[in-house]
Amino acid sequence: MTPDEIRASRAARERLAWLVLLALAVLVLPWHRAMPTDATPLIPSALGLAAEGRGWLWPVVLSLPLLVWAGMRDAAGRLFLGLALAGFVVLVVQGFAVGLRGPAFDGLAAVFPVAAQGQTGFGWGGFVAGLAFLGLIAHTLALRGFCRGDRFSASAVVFIVALLGLFVFFPILKLATAAFVGPDGELALGPFRDRLFAPDIWRLDCLTGGRRCGVVINSLMLGLLAATISTALGLALALIVARTSFRFKQTLRALSILPIITPPFVVGVAIIVLFGRTGLLTQFGAEVFDVRPTRWVYGLTGILMAQVLAFTPITFLVLLGTVEAINPTLEEASQTLGAGPVKTFFKITWPLLRPGIAAAFLLAFIESLADFGNPIVLGGGFEVLSTRIFFAVAGARYDLGHAATLAMLLLSLTLIAFWLQSRWLGRKSYVTVTGKSDAGLASTLPFGLKGVAWAVVIPFVLFTMGVYIVVLVGGFVHDIGRWDLTPTFAHLRTAFAFEIGASGLEFYGSAWNSMKTTLLVSAIAAPLTTAVGIMTAWLVARQDFAGKNAFEFGTMLSFAIPGTVVGVSYVAAFNVPPVDITGTAAILVICFVFRNMPVGMRAGLAAFAQIDRSMEEASQTMGAGGAATLRRVVLPLVKPAVFTALVYSFVTAMTAVSAVIFLVSARHNMATAYIMGRVEAGEYALAITYSTVLMIVMIICIVLIQLLVGARKLGRRREFQGQTTPAE
């Protein structure tokens, strides 16, 4: 057979596989999801339901024979593509047209009286049918030249676009719609206007001598203060590490890892133990200075302390990379022309730091707006958007419309921050790393600036050490809150008790269920996040197709959405048919995948920028398709990016709270939700114990991920005992 005949044969087999999958979906698999109260959970297929009178399913069923007929005529023709697109559209429309309480349109009930009984969300049949339709669409587009005819790449683009539409754009659209829903369930502008301009949202009383400000003003104040202080501290740390001869630089780098693997609430609990009304330092100050203990730590001050401690190491990592990337020859040229160290820093170094400072400030600002753990522990009467949104949904008065309005405000603040960052940077060039030599020595930090940097870094380091000493000790003493430091393992036994009996290993601790769910969800979400992220990066970096720029923008949108907004939008979108998955483990996995996907994508793009296209082109020239090239050539070369994406997505899934706090259920509880419950109950020692165990588990898992992924091996020569030998 000729190469063209081989390709045609493969295409025919692939098309047949998608048609068989579609037949299985509409003829065999249960079309709807069974209700928990159903006595007989057996749900008929789409064909069975259509035959029973649910006639709105007939177009989906009839699409199968029509596609078979069109495929026999011209599988790459417009007719086949149009039928596949029509089938997918009909599938989506019928899912929204009939909800749990009946049809969304009065006319549909007149045509199909059975529609008044309603229908549940998609079951396996509905989801598999959607998958088959998308596969047929991608297959036909590839035959018509999309992605240069590579069926694997075309399928990847189509599926990722569909997933982004379902799990990123649709929830935000649903949330925006929910903001306009009144108490009677009808769409109206009045309820949205009343919620948006409520006095408790925008008032400025705290700035004019009053008691409290509105929740938006509180969030902005907290975000600006936390971002400013965190960025300043991060810059000081970065300058000390990169521009001084400090010997313990690795120790400072190690401090940057702790907040990443620290579960939420823990820092807030440690601050209460130290600075609360009965805290160690508070009591010490009361005895030495005869000061009456107060609740000063609850409110803006306490939240700000916790957020600065949590966000400074992250800004440090961002700014350290920026400082180290500055070409030292620019600073040498400035000093050669007669400028002193201070003038060189402010005229040369400082302007080149603007992108890093803007990125660090933006990251800290968005994280502060989305932070839920610290405000819920230390907020007191100081309300911010994240906590107000939570209580609007999880409180006794369930008001999704109010939560949606606040969530859209929160999203608007983050998007405005992105716009202001781009305006501040402007269109100036900050390129310092070029193909020319930059072998000069980086300028040391001027003496005066070094003193300022040390003056702010030393208190921060001491404060961080004090907090983590409390974290390490608090779980293994009787009552850290009352400073009863009697050593005990009682809290560990309460959380993680187990017994080996006649029936085998039995778990009795109260924390086991949440730990199992957290590990399972994280273990599933991390590789899926990595796969989607690396695949997206490969498509953006290596493939050319129509709409590529819009595709890249869509993949990065989820990174700009605060976790609180993600959680509320998922509740609004997936609590009702056609995709009613709230309360399941699936929604937790999906939330983590599309929340963390941009990190894997960015890591992949950075890795692809270092790899020449010629190796992939050689693979394709030898006859390998896109899937084989990705598996055999690309993935072995991007192992560092794979490791970064795996670790970040796993750790984030283990410690996230702002999004999943809205999505957990009694059956599928997460570790962070369990810790929050213990903190609210005042069981600080138990919360700290669980957090310590969680940190140890994460460190072990990171080591295992490193062993599993391995290191990238390049065919370079290395020197060994005076001889040059090939690398292993």
TASULBEL-V561008 format. One record per helix or strand of 2 or more residues. SS is the DSSP state (H for helix, E for strand). FROM is the first residue (numbers start at 1). LEN is the number of residues. If there is no record, write none. Layout:
((SS	FROM	LEN) (SS	FROM	LEN))
//
This chain:
((H	3	25) (H	46	6) (H	55	20) (H	78	20) (E	98	2) (E	102	2) (H	106	6) (H	113	5) (H	124	20) (H	146	4) (H	151	28) (H	189	8) (H	199	4) (H	205	3) (H	215	29) (H	249	13) (H	266	10) (H	280	10) (H	300	26) (H	328	9) (H	341	12) (H	354	17) (H	373	6) (H	385	10) (H	400	26) (H	447	28) (E	477	3) (H	480	3) (E	484	4) (H	490	7) (E	498	4) (E	504	4) (H	512	31) (H	548	13) (H	563	12) (H	585	24) (H	614	8) (H	626	12) (H	639	17) (H	660	3) (H	671	10) (H	684	26) (E	717	4) (E	723	4))
//
